[in-house]
Amino acid sequence: TGEAHWHLLLRARAVESQSYILAAAQSGAHNEKRRSYGHALAVDPWGVVVADAGDAAPSLVTVDLDLEKVRSIREKMPIQAHRRRDVVELLLDD
């Protein structure tokens, strides 16, 4: 599902966690039946892909993490304040 879902799922994880997501990925043909999509990604907390290694292997990308952006997003959308710790504790007690 690489091409159809890889970017979408990683962007969603970044937004919901308000964090940078750094995702390694295999690429290329492994055998005649299996090929990996590749596209190791770095996604910022707003869901913007800030680096994409493409499908060439091996490759290396670097990205600067903007910690002020993380702080600003978390301040404007304080999702941690809405966390139901009481529910989590109930689940852990089982």
Secondary structure as UniProt FT lines:
FT   HELIX           2..17
FT   STRAND          21..23
FT   STRAND          27..29
FT   STRAND          35..37
FT   STRAND          41..43
FT   TURN            45..46
FT   STRAND          49..52
FT   TURN            54..55
FT   HELIX           67..76
FT   HELIX           79..82
FT   HELIX           85..93
//
